[in-house]
Amino acid sequence: MNIMIFNRMYILRVLLAAVIISVTTPLITSPAIAGIADISNADASNGLRQALTDGSAAAVKLLGAENGYFGNAKVKIPLPPSLQKVEGAMRMMGMKKQADELVLSMNRAAEAAAPEARQLLTDAVKKMSVQDAKGILTGGDTAATEYFKRTTQAQLTQRFLPIVKKATDRVGLAQQYNNLAGQGVKLGVVKQDDASIETYVTRKALDGLYLMIAEQEKSFRTDPVGASSSIVKKVFGALR
């Protein structure tokens, strides 16, 4: 077996063992496990948790700022599909201003809701189990993002919805859409996920949030030297 591959696999096994020990018995140190590139059991656990905390916080900060959604083509929320089909006609009929206003209000609503995610994401890191930690360390480039999605999506939907609804309720076209979409769902021409502006925007806002968390995760996996925390650099640098 190639010596480089062997070393990488050995370091990964050591890190996994360190995480298990630090989560189950955090006050115990093990000389047999500590020592690879000066990574202790506590370092392995703290490095993983710090990386997830830093990455999620950076994503929330980015999206929660003005134009966090609206000014970012990767996460900007467009009109719902059913409205996109008639968008051209709306603009030709002199409704360009209303269409633009709705798009802006949807994205501003998402930006207003984004800060709600920070505490829930932090709590998810604190509640991470041994099995979760193993899955994140041995998983793909977005294993941590999938963990966040699995553990926070339902709660974030509940927190985002009232904020988004308050913001979009002020737009006349949004109310018209909700009336028409409700009828469309009954007729089977509009998907339930798009039954109202607030449910649509909330879903797209969360999609954008997890996308940006995924980008942060890929960054500290591929370039740990660029991480803001020395412990993250140490742990993920050893895995490269």
SVG drawing of the C-alpha trace seen along z (x, -y; Angstrom):
<svg xmlns="http://www.w3.org/2000/svg" viewBox="-59 -50 64 52">
<polyline fill="none" stroke="black" stroke-width="0.4" points="0.0,0.0 1.3,-3.5 2.9,-4.9 1.1,-8.3 -2.3,-6.5 -1.4,-4.4 -0.5,-7.4 -3.7,-9.2 -5.8,-6.2 -3.9,-5.8 -4.3,-9.5 -8.1,-9.2 -8.5,-6.2 -6.6,-8.0 -8.8,-11.1 -12.0,-9.0 -10.9,-7.2 -10.0,-10.5 -13.4,-11.9 -15.1,-8.9 -13.1,-9.1 -13.5,-12.9 -17.3,-12.7 -17.9,-9.8 -15.2,-10.6 -14.0,-14.1 -11.8,-14.3 -9.7,-11.3 -6.6,-11.5 -5.0,-8.6 -1.3,-8.6 -1.9,-5.7 -4.3,-7.8 -2.8,-11.3 0.5,-12.0 -0.1,-11.9 0.9,-15.4 0.3,-16.5 -3.4,-15.9 -5.0,-14.9 -8.4,-13.5 -9.6,-16.9 -8.1,-18.6 -9.9,-16.2 -13.3,-16.8 -12.8,-20.6 -11.4,-21.0 -14.5,-19.3 -16.9,-21.3 -15.1,-24.6 -15.1,-24.0 -18.8,-23.4 -19.5,-26.4 -17.3,-28.7 -18.7,-27.5 -22.3,-27.8 -21.8,-31.2 -20.1,-32.5 -22.9,-31.4 -25.5,-33.0 -23.6,-36.3 -23.2,-36.4 -26.9,-35.7 -28.3,-37.8 -26.7,-41.0 -28.4,-43.3 -28.2,-41.7 -27.1,-38.5 -29.7,-36.7 -30.7,-39.4 -27.1,-40.2 -25.9,-36.6 -26.8,-34.8 -26.2,-31.4 -29.0,-31.9 -31.2,-34.7 -34.8,-33.7 -36.7,-34.1 -40.4,-34.2 -42.3,-31.0 -42.4,-28.7 -46.1,-29.3 -45.4,-33.1 -42.3,-32.7 -44.4,-31.3 -46.4,-34.5 -43.6,-36.9 -43.0,-38.1 -46.7,-38.8 -46.8,-40.7 -44.0,-42.9 -45.6,-43.6 -48.8,-44.5 -47.1,-47.2 -46.6,-45.0 -42.8,-45.1 -42.7,-47.2 -44.9,-44.8 -42.9,-41.8 -39.6,-43.4 -41.1,-44.5 -42.1,-40.9 -38.7,-39.5 -37.0,-42.1 -39.4,-41.5 -38.9,-37.8 -35.2,-38.1 -35.3,-40.7 -37.6,-38.4 -35.0,-35.6 -32.3,-38.0 -34.3,-39.0 -35.0,-35.4 -31.4,-34.1 -30.1,-35.2 -32.6,-33.0 -30.6,-30.0 -27.4,-30.8 -28.5,-29.5 -30.1,-26.3 -27.0,-25.5 -24.8,-26.1 -27.1,-23.8 -26.9,-21.1 -23.1,-21.1 -23.3,-20.8 -25.7,-17.8 -23.6,-16.0 -23.3,-12.3 -20.3,-10.0 -22.0,-8.4 -22.6,-11.9 -18.9,-12.8 -17.7,-9.6 -20.1,-10.2 -18.9,-13.8 -15.2,-12.9 -15.5,-9.9 -18.3,-11.3 -18.1,-13.4 -17.4,-17.1 -20.9,-18.0 -21.4,-15.4 -21.6,-18.2 -24.1,-20.1 -26.3,-17.0 -26.1,-16.7 -27.2,-20.3 -30.1,-19.8 -31.3,-16.6 -31.2,-18.2 -32.4,-21.8 -34.6,-22.0 -37.9,-21.4 -37.2,-23.9 -35.8,-26.5 -38.9,-26.2 -41.1,-27.1 -38.9,-30.0 -38.5,-31.4 -42.2,-31.2 -43.6,-34.0 -40.8,-36.4 -41.2,-35.7 -44.9,-36.0 -44.7,-39.4 -42.4,-40.7 -44.3,-39.4 -47.8,-40.3 -47.0,-43.9 -46.8,-43.2 -50.0,-43.3 -48.9,-40.8 -47.9,-38.3 -51.5,-38.3 -52.8,-37.9 -50.4,-35.0 -51.6,-33.3 -55.2,-33.5 -54.5,-32.1 -52.0,-29.5 -54.4,-28.1 -56.9,-27.4 -54.1,-26.0 -53.2,-23.4 -56.8,-22.2 -56.7,-21.9 -53.4,-20.2 -51.6,-22.8 -49.5,-24.3 -47.3,-22.2 -48.1,-22.2 -44.6,-23.5 -45.5,-26.6 -49.0,-27.0 -48.1,-30.3 -45.3,-32.9 -44.2,-32.4 -43.8,-28.6 -42.0,-29.0 -39.6,-31.7 -39.0,-29.8 -38.1,-26.6 -35.8,-28.6 -34.2,-30.5 -33.3,-27.3 -32.0,-25.8 -29.7,-28.9 -28.6,-28.6 -27.5,-24.9 -25.8,-25.7 -23.7,-28.4 -22.9,-26.1 -21.8,-23.5 -19.4,-26.0 -17.9,-26.8 -17.5,-23.1 -15.8,-22.4 -13.5,-25.3 -12.2,-24.1 -11.9,-20.5 -9.8,-21.5 -8.0,-24.5 -7.6,-24.1 -4.7,-26.5 -7.2,-29.2 -9.3,-28.5 -9.6,-31.2 -9.0,-28.8 -5.6,-27.1 -7.4,-24.0 -9.3,-23.6 -6.0,-24.0 -4.4,-21.3 -7.1,-18.7 -8.2,-19.1 -4.7,-19.8 -3.7,-16.3 -6.4,-14.7 -5.1,-16.1"/>
</svg>
